[in-house]
Amino acid sequence: MTPATVAGEHQPIAQRRGLVVALATLAAVACILLVMVLLPAARSDPYTRQTLALSGSATDGGRLFRLNCAGCHGLAAQGLVGPDLHGVDRRKNDRQLIQQVVSGRTPPMPSFQPEPQAMADLLAFLHSLP
């Protein structure tokens, strides 16, 4: 084999490696741009801001939960069709929890936008779960 043949055999590997690096870089840039666009949008959302400014009642939030959420998440929030919600406040921050509830992004969860005080109560209930 000549050096030109050996170099020619390795060229496709180098091209693929370069393509993988380029795609990974593009994906990283896209993620950064999404974060830069979505986080300020969530912070500027009037509903979220208003909800976070309120103090919630875990008792009232528990009633709201039993009426609207327990069918899928279980009476004790242990999970049924929907996931177990114990410790959910350690996995998601309050803004993320609000967006999860109001968006219904994870079917079969419906979108649900209670009044800001009711949402603050629901957050207080979720924080009260062990």
Secondary structure, DSSP 8 states (H G I E B T S, - for coil): --HHHHHHHHHHHHHHHHHHHHHHHHHHHHHHHHHHHHHHHHHH-HHHHHHHTS---HHHHHHHHHHHTHHHH-TTS--SSS---TTHHHHS-HHHHHHHHHH--STTS------HHHHHHHHHHHHH--
